[in-house]
Amino acid sequence: MINKKYLIVVGLAFSFGLTPVSGQILNKIKEKASKKAEQALDKKLGIGDDNSKNPNNPGGGPGSPGNQGNNPGNTTGGGLITTPPDVEQNIADAQSAYKSGSYGEARYAVQQAMLGVEMEIGDKVLKSLPESISGLNKDAAADQVTSTGYGWVGLTIKREYNNNNDKEFRVTVANNAMWMSALNMYMSGGGYAQTTGGEQNWKQTKLKGNRAIIEYDEYSGYKLSVPLGQSSLVVFEGVNFATETDMMKAAEAVDIEGIKKMLGEQ
């Protein structure tokens, strides 16, 4: 169902000309225009830039008056509720806005629909992960799904496991071009698998039949990177794991093939 929604949203994105590049350019133009307008208004009101540039004034930014004079500081509040965009509603809004000629609104609705699809996928990936790994329990408060809403560019899913002491296992599923580029370089450079002097800091390996790179650092511990397809990868990080074997066993507890399927990488 999610893949079907994603295809619909991507189709709309192409129809409305929504691409990562055009979206970024549009955002930059909007930011510059907004900044210019704010500066002109401040100058007219005689406010100036002194307060906003003063590092001792925490209330210089828009929407943050800060604790000025006798105003009380905030000591309570539940924060904002995480509410993913309604995919179906945004698709309907995009179609309606497009038909009426409101192309800006149509582009915005398509982006929100794409964001909603990715948030749904991220939530399903988190639910598929084990409740505990190698005796470490998940830290539900640390679960995180982030997305730019530009069709897999910047989708990141994170889960942490720990024993409330000094041992930790982290799982990160991401669509990240920079990470993939570095990983592919390692994969193609098999001749560099052994470092000078015989000290093994990283090497190629396999996780459940998938090619991978495992690294070890004296301070940060183990790191296992596994490509999931053309654009996605999963990174496992283990702090204070006794051996490479223990690290690999922990990573094997994650359903790699299931994650591939949810991300559409199969």
MARZAVEX-347340 format. One record per atom (N, C-alpha, C): residue number from 1; atom name; x, y, z. Coordinates in Angstrom, 3 decimals, decimal comma. Layout:
NUM	CA	X	Y	Z
...
REM end
This chain:
1	N	0,827	-1,207	0,000
1	CA	0,000	0,000	0,000
1	C	0,857	1,250	0,000
2	N	1,952	1,184	0,797
2	CA	2,838	2,346	0,884
2	C	3,528	2,584	-0,454
3	N	3,985	1,486	-1,096
3	CA	4,640	1,643	-2,388
3	C	3,699	2,244	-3,417
4	N	2,406	1,869	-3,354
4	CA	1,421	2,420	-4,275
4	C	1,259	3,908	-4,043
5	N	1,177	4,290	-2,762
5	CA	1,081	5,718	-2,434
5	C	2,302	6,453	-2,941
6	N	3,478	5,844	-2,775
6	CA	4,709	6,511	-3,171
6	C	4,749	6,751	-4,668
7	N	4,289	5,752	-5,449
7	CA	4,262	5,898	-6,898
7	C	3,321	7,012	-7,328
8	N	2,166	7,111	-6,659
8	CA	1,218	8,176	-6,975
8	C	1,836	9,532	-6,700
9	N	2,479	9,644	-5,546
9	CA	3,085	10,920	-5,156
9	C	4,210	11,305	-6,098
10	N	5,062	10,322	-6,468
10	CA	6,156	10,609	-7,389
10	C	5,625	11,060	-8,737
11	N	4,532	10,414	-9,198
11	CA	3,903	10,817	-10,454
11	C	3,440	12,259	-10,411
12	N	2,808	12,617	-9,318
12	CA	2,362	14,000	-9,161
12	C	3,537	14,952	-9,113
13	N	4,627	14,517	-8,465
13	CA	5,806	15,379	-8,352
13	C	6,366	15,708	-9,730
14	N	6,442	14,709	-10,601
14	CA	6,934	14,953	-11,943
14	C	5,967	15,833	-12,738
15	N	4,678	15,623	-12,519
15	CA	3,683	16,419	-13,224
15	C	3,802	17,889	-12,878
16	N	4,062	18,176	-11,626
16	CA	4,132	19,562	-11,173
16	C	5,555	20,116	-11,245
17	N	6,492	19,307	-11,733
17	CA	7,862	19,792	-11,855
17	C	8,586	19,888	-10,539
18	N	8,184	19,083	-9,551
18	CA	8,833	19,129	-8,239
18	C	10,033	18,209	-8,248
19	N	11,230	18,772	-8,210
19	CA	12,476	18,018	-8,145
19	C	13,277	18,533	-6,989
20	N	14,241	17,739	-6,494
20	CA	15,071	18,216	-5,383
20	C	15,760	19,523	-5,693
21	N	16,249	19,675	-6,937
21	CA	16,990	20,887	-7,292
21	C	16,087	22,091	-7,331
22	N	14,929	21,953	-8,050
22	CA	14,025	23,097	-8,157
22	C	13,459	23,463	-6,805
23	N	13,214	22,446	-5,959
23	CA	12,683	22,727	-4,628
23	C	13,672	23,492	-3,786
24	N	14,954	23,105	-3,897
24	CA	15,978	23,794	-3,098
24	C	16,159	25,224	-3,570
25	N	16,146	25,444	-4,899
25	CA	16,290	26,798	-5,434
25	C	15,133	27,664	-4,985
26	N	13,908	27,101	-5,054
26	CA	12,725	27,850	-4,634
26	C	12,810	28,224	-3,162
27	N	13,278	27,288	-2,330
27	CA	13,408	27,581	-0,893
27	C	14,416	28,682	-0,634
28	N	15,543	28,666	-1,377
28	CA	16,554	29,696	-1,191
28	C	16,025	31,073	-1,568
29	N	15,277	31,112	-2,678
29	CA	14,696	32,385	-3,117
29	C	13,733	32,911	-2,066
30	N	12,899	31,988	-1,529
30	CA	11,937	32,394	-0,503
30	C	12,647	32,914	0,746
31	N	13,731	32,205	1,149
31	CA	14,461	32,614	2,347
31	C	15,072	33,999	2,177
32	N	15,681	34,245	1,000
32	CA	16,297	35,542	0,753
32	C	15,265	36,663	0,730
33	N	14,132	36,386	0,061
33	CA	13,087	37,388	-0,015
33	C	12,531	37,705	1,371
34	N	12,341	36,652	2,184
34	CA	11,815	36,833	3,532
34	C	12,784	37,638	4,388
35	N	14,086	37,348	4,237
35	CA	15,103	38,047	5,022
35	C	15,150	39,525	4,662
36	N	15,086	39,815	3,353
36	CA	15,099	41,202	2,889
36	C	13,901	41,971	3,427
37	N	12,738	41,313	3,402
37	CA	11,519	41,960	3,882
37	C	11,610	42,263	5,370
38	N	12,183	41,323	6,138
38	CA	12,325	41,521	7,574
38	C	13,295	42,663	7,880
39	N	14,388	42,721	7,117
39	CA	15,361	43,793	7,335
39	C	14,777	45,160	7,029
40	N	13,978	45,237	5,946
40	CA	13,366	46,507	5,575
40	C	12,376	46,962	6,643
41	N	11,593	45,998	7,178
41	CA	10,610	46,329	8,203
41	C	11,300	46,777	9,491
42	N	12,388	46,066	9,879
42	CA	13,128	46,452	11,084
42	C	13,696	47,852	10,967
43	N	14,232	48,180	9,766
43	CA	14,811	49,498	9,545
43	C	13,762	50,583	9,650
44	N	12,573	50,313	9,093
44	CA	11,496	51,290	9,118
44	C	11,002	51,530	10,537
45	N	10,988	50,450	11,342
45	CA	10,514	50,574	12,727
45	C	11,617	51,060	13,666
46	N	12,836	51,168	13,153
46	CA	13,934	51,657	13,975
46	C	14,483	50,612	14,923
47	N	14,233	49,332	14,587
47	CA	14,699	48,266	15,475
47	C	16,181	47,988	15,250
48	N	16,579	47,900	13,994
48	CA	17,990	47,658	13,672
48	C	18,370	46,216	13,901
49	N	19,650	45,920	13,731
49	CA	20,138	44,541	13,849
49	C	20,889	44,280	15,140
50	N	21,046	45,331	15,984
50	CA	21,884	45,164	17,165
50	C	21,418	44,038	18,068
51	N	20,094	43,994	18,345
51	CA	19,580	42,981	19,279
51	C	19,712	41,578	18,715
52	N	19,409	41,451	17,385
52	CA	19,428	40,103	16,805
52	C	20,835	39,556	16,677
53	N	21,859	40,484	16,615
53	CA	23,228	40,009	16,462
53	C	23,953	39,902	17,797
54	N	23,326	40,369	18,854
54	CA	23,966	40,357	20,168
54	C	23,916	38,956	20,754
55	N	25,076	38,300	20,942
55	CA	25,062	36,920	21,460
55	C	24,520	36,828	22,870
56	N	24,480	37,964	23,596
56	CA	23,957	37,947	24,962
56	C	22,445	38,094	25,008
57	N	21,849	38,269	23,826
57	CA	20,393	38,431	23,766
57	C	19,781	37,193	23,131
58	N	19,309	36,237	23,916
58	CA	18,772	34,989	23,363
58	C	17,447	35,194	22,667
59	N	16,848	36,351	22,786
59	CA	15,521	36,579	22,201
59	C	15,577	37,385	20,935
60	N	16,726	37,405	20,219
60	CA	16,848	38,249	19,042
60	C	16,169	37,704	17,812
61	N	15,875	36,397	17,774
61	CA	15,308	35,785	16,573
61	C	13,821	36,000	16,474
62	N	13,272	35,883	15,251
62	CA	11,824	36,023	15,046
62	C	11,052	34,987	15,845
63	N	9,981	35,404	16,474
63	CA	9,129	34,477	17,218
63	C	9,701	34,084	18,554
64	N	10,840	34,680	18,952
64	CA	11,451	34,337	20,232
64	C	11,817	35,603	20,986
65	N	10,843	36,261	21,614
65	CA	11,103	37,511	22,310
65	C	12,045	37,358	23,485
66	N	12,200	36,145	23,987
66	CA	13,137	35,898	25,078
66	C	12,618	36,395	26,412
67	N	13,470	36,331	27,395
67	CA	13,103	36,742	28,748
67	C	13,573	38,177	28,970
68	N	12,764	39,149	28,552
68	CA	13,113	40,553	28,639
68	C	12,394	41,195	29,810
69	N	13,107	42,056	30,552
69	CA	12,484	42,750	31,672
69	C	12,016	41,777	32,722
70	N	10,724	41,923	33,100
70	CA	10,143	41,070	34,143
70	C	9,349	39,905	33,585
71	N	9,459	39,659	32,267
71	CA	8,716	38,544	31,685
71	C	9,234	37,215	32,237
72	N	8,331	36,317	32,635
72	CA	8,775	35,022	33,187
72	C	9,326	34,114	32,106
73	N	10,255	33,237	32,471
73	CA	10,767	32,246	31,541
73	C	9,880	31,013	31,546
74	N	9,823	30,311	30,440
74	CA	8,986	29,121	30,334
74	C	9,585	27,961	31,126
75	N	8,783	27,350	31,998
75	CA	9,264	26,238	32,827
75	C	8,424	24,981	32,657
76	N	7,426	25,022	31,781
76	CA	6,579	23,848	31,582
76	C	6,064	23,825	30,153
77	N	5,371	22,768	29,798
77	CA	4,833	22,632	28,444
77	C	5,202	21,295	27,856
78	N	4,310	20,747	27,053
78	CA	4,518	19,416	26,492
78	C	5,169	19,403	25,129
79	N	5,537	20,592	24,596
79	CA	6,165	20,624	23,284
79	C	5,161	20,391	22,166
80	N	5,662	20,061	20,998
80	CA	4,821	19,850	19,828
80	C	4,533	18,366	19,623
81	N	3,344	18,066	19,116
81	CA	2,943	16,694	18,840
81	C	3,418	16,320	17,443
82	N	4,076	15,160	17,330
82	CA	4,543	14,691	16,029
82	C	3,365	14,139	15,232
83	N	2,983	14,853	14,194
83	CA	1,848	14,447	13,367
83	C	2,287	14,365	11,912
84	N	2,485	13,151	11,377
84	CA	2,882	13,018	9,974
84	C	1,801	13,575	9,053
85	N	2,181	14,149	7,918
85	CA	1,195	14,664	6,964
85	C	0,251	13,567	6,488
86	N	-1,010	13,937	6,263
86	CA	-2,015	13,006	5,754
86	C	-1,785	12,825	4,251
87	N	-1,317	11,652	3,842
87	CA	-0,949	11,401	2,450
87	C	-2,142	11,546	1,518
88	N	-3,256	10,867	1,830
88	CA	-4,430	10,894	0,966
88	C	-4,970	12,311	0,809
89	N	-5,037	13,049	1,919
89	CA	-5,561	14,405	1,876
89	C	-4,665	15,327	1,050
90	N	-3,366	15,170	1,197
90	CA	-2,438	16,024	0,449
90	C	-2,446	15,706	-1,037
91	N	-2,652	14,439	-1,396
91	CA	-2,774	14,081	-2,806
91	C	-4,016	14,748	-3,390
92	N	-5,115	14,682	-2,632
92	CA	-6,363	15,324	-3,087
92	C	-6,186	16,838	-3,196
93	N	-5,504	17,438	-2,217
93	CA	-5,259	18,881	-2,247
93	C	-4,397	19,268	-3,439
94	N	-3,405	18,436	-3,757
94	CA	-2,516	18,722	-4,881
94	C	-3,281	18,700	-6,203
95	N	-4,132	17,701	-6,358
95	CA	-4,915	17,603	-7,581
95	C	-5,878	18,775	-7,724
96	N	-6,508	19,144	-6,617
96	CA	-7,457	20,256	-6,635
96	C	-6,745	21,574	-6,949
97	N	-5,587	21,802	-6,308
97	CA	-4,834	23,036	-6,529
97	C	-4,315	23,105	-7,962
98	N	-3,891	21,980	-8,503
98	CA	-3,380	21,950	-9,870
98	C	-4,473	22,297	-10,873
99	N	-5,665	21,740	-10,667
99	CA	-6,781	22,006	-11,565
99	C	-7,205	23,473	-11,524
100	N	-7,040	24,100	-10,368
100	CA	-7,449	25,499	-10,229
100	C	-6,336	26,472	-10,621
101	N	-5,192	25,933	-10,999
101	CA	-4,088	26,780	-11,429
101	C	-3,216	27,279	-10,297
102	N	-3,421	26,790	-9,071
102	CA	-2,602	27,197	-7,921
102	C	-1,394	26,262	-7,829
103	N	-0,425	26,488	-8,703
103	CA	0,692	25,562	-8,824
103	C	1,610	25,553	-7,593
104	N	1,739	26,690	-6,954
104	CA	2,550	26,732	-5,730
104	C	1,960	25,851	-4,652
105	N	0,635	25,925	-4,478
105	CA	-0,041	25,082	-3,485
105	C	0,029	23,618	-3,881
106	N	-0,050	23,360	-5,191
106	CA	0,019	21,979	-5,673
106	C	1,390	21,374	-5,357
107	N	2,446	22,136	-5,585
107	CA	3,801	21,660	-5,298
107	C	3,974	21,392	-3,800
108	N	3,463	22,301	-2,998
108	CA	3,576	22,140	-1,546
108	C	2,846	20,873	-1,084
109	N	1,631	20,649	-1,616
109	CA	0,843	19,479	-1,210
109	C	1,523	18,182	-1,629
110	N	2,149	18,192	-2,828
110	CA	2,868	17,001	-3,289
110	C	4,047	16,703	-2,371
111	N	4,780	17,751	-1,999
111	CA	5,917	17,562	-1,100
111	C	5,463	17,010	0,246
112	N	4,345	17,518	0,758
112	CA	3,823	17,027	2,031
112	C	3,386	15,569	1,919
113	N	2,803	15,201	0,784
113	CA	2,391	13,812	0,578
113	C	3,605	12,889	0,555
114	N	4,670	13,324	-0,133
114	CA	5,898	12,528	-0,173
114	C	6,500	12,383	1,219
115	N	6,463	13,470	1,978
115	CA	6,961	13,431	3,355
115	C	6,151	12,443	4,183
116	N	4,819	12,455	4,002
116	CA	3,951	11,547	4,736
116	C	4,234	10,086	4,417
117	N	4,484	9,788	3,127
117	CA	4,800	8,417	2,722
117	C	6,088	7,950	3,393
118	N	7,104	8,811	3,382
118	CA	8,388	8,427	3,956
118	C	8,299	8,249	5,475
119	N	7,493	9,087	6,123
119	CA	7,316	8,932	7,572
119	C	6,622	7,606	7,890
120	N	5,665	7,216	7,047
120	CA	4,983	5,923	7,230
120	C	5,973	4,771	7,074
121	N	6,821	4,859	6,051
121	CA	7,817	3,816	5,815
121	C	8,772	3,725	6,997
122	N	9,233	4,886	7,467
122	CA	10,145	4,909	8,606
122	C	9,535	4,275	9,841
123	N	8,252	4,557	10,077
123	CA	7,566	3,984	11,235
123	C	7,478	2,471	11,116
124	N	7,224	1,965	9,907
124	CA	7,126	0,516	9,700
124	C	8,489	-0,159	9,878
125	N	9,549	0,512	9,433
125	CA	10,892	-0,047	9,609
125	C	11,224	-0,153	11,091
126	N	10,909	0,885	11,859
126	CA	11,164	0,853	13,302
126	C	10,392	-0,269	13,975
127	N	9,142	-0,471	13,576
127	CA	8,321	-1,535	14,167
127	C	8,863	-2,919	13,829
128	N	9,586	-3,027	12,705
128	CA	10,124	-4,330	12,300
128	C	11,398	-4,704	13,062
129	N	12,015	-3,719	13,724
129	CA	13,256	-3,991	14,448
129	C	12,965	-4,700	15,771
130	N	13,885	-5,534	16,237
130	CA	13,678	-6,274	17,498
130	C	13,542	-5,351	18,709
131	N	12,856	-5,847	19,731
131	CA	12,708	-5,085	20,979
131	C	14,023	-5,058	21,751
132	N	14,817	-6,097	21,573
132	CA	16,129	-6,143	22,240
132	C	17,119	-6,879	21,341
133	N	18,389	-6,526	21,490
133	CA	19,460	-7,156	20,715
133	C	20,655	-7,377	21,636
134	N	21,141	-8,607	21,653
134	CA	22,320	-8,969	22,468
134	C	22,176	-8,523	23,923
135	N	20,990	-8,688	24,460
135	CA	20,763	-8,333	25,857
135	C	20,583	-6,842	26,099
136	N	20,534	-6,048	25,028
136	CA	20,341	-4,598	25,137
136	C	18,905	-4,255	24,753
137	N	18,237	-3,466	25,562
137	CA	16,852	-3,082	25,291
137	C	16,796	-1,813	24,456
138	N	15,759	-1,704	23,633
138	CA	15,612	-0,512	22,799
138	C	15,315	0,706	23,677
139	N	15,790	1,858	23,228
139	CA	15,496	3,130	23,877
139	C	14,421	3,809	23,037
140	N	13,163	3,598	23,410
140	CA	12,046	4,106	22,610
140	C	12,105	5,617	22,421
141	N	12,611	6,316	23,427
141	CA	12,678	7,777	23,356
141	C	13,670	8,245	22,296
142	N	14,596	7,364	21,905
142	CA	15,621	7,742	20,921
142	C	15,213	7,405	19,491
143	N	14,086	6,690	19,298
143	CA	13,622	6,366	17,954
143	C	13,416	7,647	17,150
144	N	13,863	7,628	15,899
144	CA	13,790	8,849	15,100
144	C	13,609	8,534	13,623
145	N	12,701	9,273	12,981
145	CA	12,518	9,214	11,533
145	C	12,550	10,648	11,021
146	N	13,467	10,936	10,106
146	CA	13,540	12,275	9,533
146	C	13,528	12,178	8,020
147	N	12,940	13,169	7,374
147	CA	12,871	13,190	5,924
147	C	12,732	14,613	5,425
148	N	13,321	14,876	4,256
148	CA	13,177	16,186	3,631
148	C	11,908	16,266	2,794
149	N	11,300	15,093	2,486
149	CA	10,109	15,091	1,650
149	C	10,415	15,226	0,177
150	N	11,682	15,041	-0,226
150	CA	12,066	15,157	-1,629
150	C	12,331	13,795	-2,256
151	N	11,496	12,827	-1,963
151	CA	11,601	11,538	-2,621
151	C	12,869	10,773	-2,311
152	N	13,042	10,354	-1,059
152	CA	14,138	9,517	-0,577
152	C	15,442	10,276	-0,364
153	N	15,508	11,557	-0,706
153	CA	16,748	12,314	-0,490
153	C	16,781	12,787	0,954
154	N	17,508	12,084	1,792
154	CA	17,619	12,502	3,182
154	C	16,743	11,740	4,158
155	N	16,147	10,621	3,736
155	CA	15,349	9,798	4,658
155	C	16,292	9,071	5,611
156	N	16,096	9,245	6,914
156	CA	16,943	8,613	7,923
156	C	16,084	8,018	9,040
157	N	16,378	6,764	9,399
157	CA	15,635	6,053	10,438
157	C	16,638	5,571	11,476
158	N	16,413	5,897	12,752
158	CA	17,383	5,553	13,795
158	C	16,740	4,813	14,968
159	N	17,476	3,843	15,499
159	CA	17,057	3,099	16,691
159	C	18,306	2,826	17,542
160	N	18,181	2,976	18,860
160	CA	19,292	2,727	19,781
160	C	18,909	1,653	20,788
161	N	19,896	0,828	21,149
161	CA	19,743	-0,189	22,178
161	C	20,863	0,019	23,201
162	N	20,544	-0,125	24,486
162	CA	21,585	0,018	25,505
162	C	21,222	-0,760	26,769
163	N	22,181	-0,831	27,681
163	CA	21,961	-1,519	28,960
163	C	22,024	-0,540	30,130
164	N	21,793	0,752	29,803
164	CA	21,845	1,816	30,818
164	C	23,194	1,877	31,516
165	N	24,211	1,418	30,804
165	CA	25,555	1,457	31,374
165	C	26,525	1,966	30,324
166	N	27,404	1,118	29,837
166	CA	28,394	1,597	28,876
166	C	28,358	0,840	27,551
167	N	27,379	-0,053	27,365
167	CA	27,283	-0,815	26,131
167	C	26,094	-0,322	25,310
168	N	26,311	-0,117	24,007
168	CA	25,256	0,443	23,155
168	C	25,347	-0,119	21,742
169	N	24,179	-0,289	21,125
169	CA	24,100	-0,764	19,742
169	C	23,139	0,163	19,000
170	N	23,605	0,741	17,882
170	CA	22,786	1,692	17,133
170	C	22,532	1,186	15,721
171	N	21,298	1,397	15,240
171	CA	20,922	1,018	13,881
171	C	20,449	2,272	13,155
172	N	21,056	2,555	12,002
172	CA	20,654	3,703	11,196
172	C	20,393	3,246	9,770
173	N	19,167	3,442	9,295
173	CA	18,812	3,153	7,906
173	C	18,699	4,498	7,207
174	N	19,423	4,651	6,096
174	CA	19,462	5,974	5,477
174	C	19,541	5,917	3,966
175	N	19,056	7,004	3,362
175	CA	19,288	7,265	1,947
175	C	20,234	8,453	1,911
176	N	21,507	8,186	1,688
176	CA	22,507	9,236	1,786
176	C	23,554	9,034	0,698
177	N	23,566	9,941	-0,274
177	CA	24,457	9,813	-1,427
177	C	25,927	9,837	-1,024
178	N	26,273	10,660	-0,031
178	CA	27,665	10,769	0,396
178	C	28,149	9,465	1,028
179	N	27,307	8,896	1,904
179	CA	27,672	7,628	2,544
179	C	27,825	6,526	1,504
180	N	26,862	6,475	0,551
180	CA	26,891	5,437	-0,469
180	C	28,137	5,567	-1,338
181	N	28,521	6,799	-1,660
181	CA	29,711	7,029	-2,478
181	C	30,961	6,515	-1,766
182	N	31,084	6,827	-0,478
182	CA	32,238	6,364	0,294
182	C	32,245	4,845	0,406
183	N	31,064	4,269	0,612
183	CA	30,967	2,819	0,769
183	C	31,335	2,113	-0,531
184	N	30,858	2,637	-1,661
184	CA	31,176	2,041	-2,955
184	C	32,677	2,129	-3,247
185	N	33,319	3,214	-2,793
185	CA	34,756	3,364	-2,978
185	C	35,499	2,261	-2,216
186	N	35,040	2,010	-0,974
186	CA	35,649	0,937	-0,187
186	C	35,439	-0,417	-0,871
187	N	34,223	-0,621	-1,362
187	CA	33,888	-1,903	-1,985
187	C	34,755	-2,176	-3,203
188	N	35,006	-1,127	-3,989
188	CA	35,782	-1,308	-5,211
188	C	37,284	-1,313	-4,956
189	N	37,715	-0,915	-3,754
189	CA	39,138	-0,862	-3,429
189	C	39,560	-1,989	-2,525
190	N	39,272	-3,212	-2,919
190	CA	39,579	-4,366	-2,084
190	C	41,044	-4,497	-1,729
191	N	41,929	-3,925	-2,581
191	CA	43,353	-4,033	-2,329
191	C	43,812	-3,276	-1,102
192	N	42,966	-2,368	-0,608
192	CA	43,341	-1,573	0,557
192	C	42,769	-2,139	1,855
193	N	42,309	-3,366	1,796
193	CA	41,643	-3,949	2,964
193	C	42,598	-4,139	4,145
194	N	43,892	-4,259	3,871
194	CA	44,862	-4,448	4,946
194	C	45,711	-3,190	5,071
195	N	45,785	-2,630	6,268
195	CA	46,532	-1,394	6,462
195	C	48,018	-1,677	6,695
196	N	48,825	-0,617	6,588
196	CA	50,272	-0,735	6,772
196	C	50,598	-1,256	8,173
197	N	51,504	-2,178	8,230
197	CA	51,920	-2,715	9,522
197	C	51,074	-3,869	9,998
198	N	50,069	-4,239	9,216
198	CA	49,257	-5,392	9,558
198	C	48,112	-5,123	10,503
199	N	47,935	-3,881	10,916
199	CA	46,824	-3,583	11,825
199	C	45,530	-3,444	11,036
200	N	44,537	-4,268	11,347
200	CA	43,286	-4,300	10,594
200	C	42,286	-3,317	11,193
201	N	42,082	-2,177	10,510
201	CA	41,112	-1,190	10,984
201	C	39,763	-1,323	10,296
202	N	39,747	-1,848	9,084
202	CA	38,490	-2,086	8,365
202	C	38,710	-3,180	7,330
203	N	37,639	-3,843	6,957
203	CA	37,730	-4,888	5,950
203	C	36,349	-5,174	5,369
204	N	36,341	-5,841	4,235
204	CA	35,085	-6,249	3,615
204	C	34,609	-7,544	4,263
205	N	33,295	-7,664	4,377
205	CA	32,706	-8,869	4,964
205	C	31,321	-9,066	4,357
206	N	30,554	-9,961	4,906
206	CA	29,177	-10,175	4,442
206	C	28,249	-10,340	5,638
207	N	27,040	-9,792	5,490
207	CA	26,014	-9,948	6,510
207	C	24,789	-10,576	5,855
208	N	24,504	-11,809	6,205
208	CA	23,382	-12,542	5,616
208	C	23,436	-12,527	4,090
209	N	24,643	-12,689	3,537
209	CA	24,815	-12,735	2,090
209	C	24,978	-11,377	1,438
210	N	24,850	-10,307	2,201
210	CA	24,998	-8,952	1,657
210	C	26,419	-8,448	1,901
211	N	27,024	-7,883	0,867
211	CA	28,366	-7,331	1,011
211	C	28,346	-6,177	2,006
212	N	29,404	-6,054	2,790
212	CA	29,434	-5,033	3,831
212	C	30,870	-4,633	4,145
213	N	30,996	-3,531	4,870
213	CA	32,287	-3,054	5,356
213	C	32,205	-2,984	6,877
214	N	33,176	-3,586	7,559
214	CA	33,216	-3,472	9,019
214	C	34,481	-2,707	9,409
215	N	34,325	-1,798	10,338
215	CA	35,434	-0,960	10,794
215	C	35,549	-1,069	12,318
216	N	36,750	-0,793	12,814
216	CA	36,943	-0,748	14,264
216	C	37,800	0,452	14,630
217	N	37,333	1,202	15,610
217	CA	38,072	2,342	16,127
217	C	38,204	2,184	17,641
218	N	39,375	2,454	18,140
218	CA	39,649	2,257	19,559
218	C	38,707	3,059	20,455
219	N	38,265	4,206	19,965
219	CA	37,442	5,088	20,795
219	C	35,940	4,938	20,535
220	N	35,548	4,735	19,269
220	CA	34,119	4,655	18,954
220	C	33,592	3,233	18,822
221	N	34,477	2,238	18,726
221	CA	34,039	0,846	18,658
221	C	33,857	0,344	17,237
222	N	32,897	-0,571	17,053
222	CA	32,660	-1,200	15,759
222	C	31,622	-0,444	14,936
223	N	31,797	-0,505	13,609
223	CA	30,833	0,091	12,683
223	C	30,705	-0,825	11,473
224	N	29,486	-1,257	11,174
224	CA	29,217	-2,165	10,064
224	C	28,263	-1,482	9,089
225	N	28,698	-1,289	7,841
225	CA	27,891	-0,600	6,827
225	C	27,483	-1,589	5,746
226	N	26,168	-1,648	5,472
226	CA	25,637	-2,620	4,516
226	C	24,771	-1,913	3,471
227	N	25,156	-1,926	2,179
227	CA	24,315	-1,340	1,133
227	C	23,024	-2,136	1,001
228	N	21,916	-1,437	0,795
228	CA	20,616	-2,103	0,651
228	C	20,107	-2,041	-0,782
229	N	20,847	-1,396	-1,658
229	CA	20,409	-1,239	-3,037
229	C	21,167	-0,104	-3,690
230	N	20,499	0,589	-4,606
230	CA	21,144	1,661	-5,341
230	C	21,354	2,921	-4,514
231	N	20,465	3,160	-3,548
231	CA	20,531	4,452	-2,855
231	C	20,444	4,371	-1,338
232	N	20,176	3,208	-0,793
232	CA	19,992	3,089	0,661
232	C	21,042	2,186	1,297
233	N	21,248	2,384	2,582
233	CA	22,169	1,536	3,325
233	C	21,745	1,497	4,792
234	N	22,258	0,487	5,488
234	CA	22,028	0,401	6,927
234	C	23,393	0,375	7,610
235	N	23,511	1,154	8,671
235	CA	24,773	1,253	9,411
235	C	24,529	0,798	10,849
236	N	25,322	-0,164	11,295
236	CA	25,257	-0,650	12,670
236	C	26,492	-0,141	13,422
237	N	26,287	0,368	14,618
237	CA	27,396	0,837	15,443
237	C	27,335	0,152	16,804
238	N	28,453	-0,418	17,216
238	CA	28,501	-1,123	18,488
238	C	29,564	-0,548	19,398
239	N	29,155	-0,113	20,565
239	CA	30,083	0,458	21,545
239	C	30,289	-0,540	22,676
240	N	31,548	-0,844	22,954
240	CA	31,947	-1,782	24,005
240	C	31,460	-3,214	23,755
241	N	31,511	-3,631	22,481
241	CA	31,309	-5,038	22,145
241	C	32,666	-5,724	22,233
242	N	32,709	-6,890	22,820
242	CA	33,977	-7,555	23,113
242	C	34,747	-7,965	21,867
243	N	34,023	-8,505	20,852
243	CA	34,702	-9,017	19,663
243	C	33,918	-8,690	18,397
244	N	34,590	-8,883	17,269
244	CA	33,945	-8,710	15,964
244	C	32,790	-9,705	15,822
245	N	32,989	-10,903	16,320
245	CA	31,941	-11,929	16,240
245	C	30,679	-11,480	16,982
246	N	30,850	-10,887	18,149
246	CA	29,697	-10,388	18,920
246	C	28,967	-9,292	18,145
247	N	29,729	-8,434	17,487
247	CA	29,139	-7,349	16,709
247	C	28,332	-7,891	15,531
248	N	28,891	-8,847	14,820
248	CA	28,211	-9,442	13,676
248	C	26,944	-10,176	14,112
249	N	27,005	-10,843	15,240
249	CA	25,842	-11,565	15,749
249	C	24,711	-10,604	16,083
250	N	25,053	-9,445	16,636
250	CA	24,039	-8,437	16,956
250	C	23,382	-7,917	15,678
251	N	24,179	-7,664	14,650
251	CA	23,643	-7,149	13,388
251	C	22,749	-8,179	12,699
252	N	23,058	-9,447	12,877
252	CA	22,259	-10,509	12,253
252	C	20,839	-10,580	12,810
253	N	20,599	-9,945	13,950
253	CA	19,261	-9,952	14,548
253	C	18,285	-9,064	13,787
254	N	18,796	-8,209	12,896
254	CA	17,958	-7,283	12,129
254	C	17,566	-7,917	10,796
255	N	16,305	-7,783	10,427
255	CA	15,777	-8,361	9,190
255	C	16,142	-7,464	8,004
256	N	17,317	-7,701	7,429
256	CA	17,811	-6,891	6,317
256	C	16,895	-6,994	5,100
257	N	16,482	-8,217	4,759
257	CA	15,645	-8,416	3,569
257	C	14,283	-7,730	3,729
258	N	13,756	-7,761	4,953
258	CA	12,479	-7,099	5,197
258	C	12,583	-5,589	5,018
259	N	13,693	-5,021	5,485
259	CA	13,908	-3,575	5,335
259	C	14,056	-3,217	3,856
260	N	14,778	-4,045	3,113
260	CA	14,921	-3,819	1,667
260	C	13,561	-3,738	0,998
261	N	12,707	-4,675	1,366
261	CA	11,378	-4,740	0,756
261	C	10,565	-3,500	1,087
262	N	10,624	-3,052	2,331
262	CA	9,868	-1,858	2,732
262	C	10,372	-0,594	2,044
263	N	11,669	-0,560	1,746
263	CA	12,250	0,605	1,083
263	C	12,127	0,526	-0,433
264	N	11,619	-0,602	-0,927
264	CA	11,473	-0,756	-2,376
264	C	12,793	-0,996	-3,079
265	N	13,760	-1,559	-2,368
265	CA	15,093	-1,778	-2,932
265	C	15,238	-3,173	-3,529
266	N	14,133	-3,911	-3,679
266	CA	14,200	-5,244	-4,276
266	C	13,433	-5,277	-5,582
REM end
